[in-house]
Amino acid sequence: MIRSTLFLCLIAVLAACAKPTPYQPRAASGGFEESRLETDRYRVSFRGNTVTSRDLVERSLLYRAAELTLAEGGDWFEVVSSDTDVDRDYYTSGFVHPQPSLFRHRRKSFGFYPHFPPTVHKRERFEAVAEIVVRKGEKPDDRAEAYDARDVIATIGPALPRPEPE
């Protein structure tokens, strides 16, 4: 009983420490990455950890595309293709270990009884990938997938989690 309580407390502490992937270059816990495909065309991606929501991953991708656009001297960008992949796995928590069976005198064996019922958990890790084209000048109003880079940075930037200073 004490072991299972300690284990649950440990899991709660570790879960409280888990934070979404901050907006950062690609690292083990995730982040952004880009590559140039042509002079004005890029592939941009952002991968989150298991506590980073799909929405945060997609907003981080747009933010990186806006930063890249401004760094390349552009004013707006167009998303020509995009996709969000999910890596999903399942695991169980709970202990199962041998305890004497209640019917030992009849079976002469030990049974396996859980301390508490095992629980199945789902983990999801999202990665958003987009191909963008960097453009200069005024953004056309008739293109649904066109974004003003400065507006994206002003709107999305303040809400993105950042790496903690070292």
Salt bridges, closest charged atoms under 4 A:
GLU33 OE1 - ARG26 NH1 3.84
GLU34 OE1 - ARG64 NE 2.81
GLU38 OE1 - ARG41 NE 3.63
ASP40 OD2 - ARG135 NH1 3.74
ASP55 OD2 - ARG59 NE 2.85
GLU58 OE2 - ARG54 NE 3.00
GLU67 OE1 - ARG64 NH1 2.77
GLU72 OE1 - ARG36 NH2 3.18
ASP75 OD1 - ARG150 NH1 3.29
GLU78 OE1 - ARG143 NH1 3.08
ASP87 OD2 - ARG125 NH1 3.41
ASP89 OD1 - ARG123 NE 3.25
GLU124 OE2 - ARG88 NE 2.80
GLU124 OE2 - LYS122 NZ 3.71
GLU127 OE2 - ARG26 NH2 3.20
GLU127 OE1 - ARG47 NH1 3.75
GLU131 OE2 - ARG41 NH1 2.58
GLU164 OE2 - LYS19 NZ 2.45
